[in-house]
Amino acid sequence: MSHPHPELGTPPALSSGTQISGNAFSNQYYSSTYLIFHDAPRVNGNTITATNTYYPIYLQNCYNAIQVLKNRMALGIGYGIYLYACNGALASHGLVANNFVSIGGSSTAYGITLYGSNNQDIYYNSVNITSTYNAARAFDLEGGGSTINVVDNIFANPGGLRPPHAAGGVRTRTCNP
């Protein structure tokens, strides 16, 4: 495993076997699910409702066959699903699929965000951003990344009116912006 920040030295051992499934989260202040340094974590089938949860599902430095599947969230602010420096394997991509994300309000609203992540498949998600925040996005790819497959998603942003944003690295992109 390579570390995304070599100046930090050797990363800690990865936690494995992590599963967060079938939960109902309501109004956690900062995050409902916040995972750092995990091997193939699974965040599946959760329901999140919140007015001030900034990072409902946040994964950082998670590796291999990540799963974020069938989650439903209705939010007043935040980054619905955020993958930061998460790297799937070439033969075993991470998968963000069949999620429903709705974010309203008038502040920060990003449905699905990948920052510096590689080998991720983003399939069959429905994201509806009704926030009037002028920089809101239903899908946002930042900080590089490679082999990001974005297929058959519904990305709607009638509030902020910004289209999905991909700063490079998207290999396949078929979606309804």
C-alpha positions, 0 to 999 in steps of 0.5 A: 500500500502506498501512502498518499502523503509520503512525508507522514511516514508509514501509515498505521495498520488498517482496520479490517472487517468494518461494517456499518449497516442497517442503522438509523442516524438522526442529527449527529453534529459532525458525522454519522460515519467517519472512517480513517485507515480501513481495509474494505469497509462496508457502509450499507443500508443506513438511513441518515436524517439531519439538519447539521451533519456536515459529513454524514458518510466520510471515508479517508485513506480507506483501501481496496473493495470499499462498499457504500451501498443502499444508503438514504439521506435527507440533509439540510447541509453537508457532503452526503458521501465523501471519499478522501484519498480512498484507493481501490485495487485494480482488480477490486474497485471501491463501489458507491452504488444505489444510494439516495442523497437529498440536500436542501437548505442554503449552505454547503451541499455536495452530494457525492465527493471524491478527493484524490481517490483512485479505482472507484465505481460510482453506479446507480445513485440518485442525488438531488440538491435543492440547496440554493448555495451557489457552489453546490454540486450533486457530484464533485471529483477533486484532487486528481484520481484515476480510474473513476467510473461514473455510470447511470447516476441521476445528478440533479441540482435545481437549487444551485444550478451547477452541473456535476464537476469532474477535474479529470480522472473519470474514465467512463461517464454516463449520467443525467446531470 
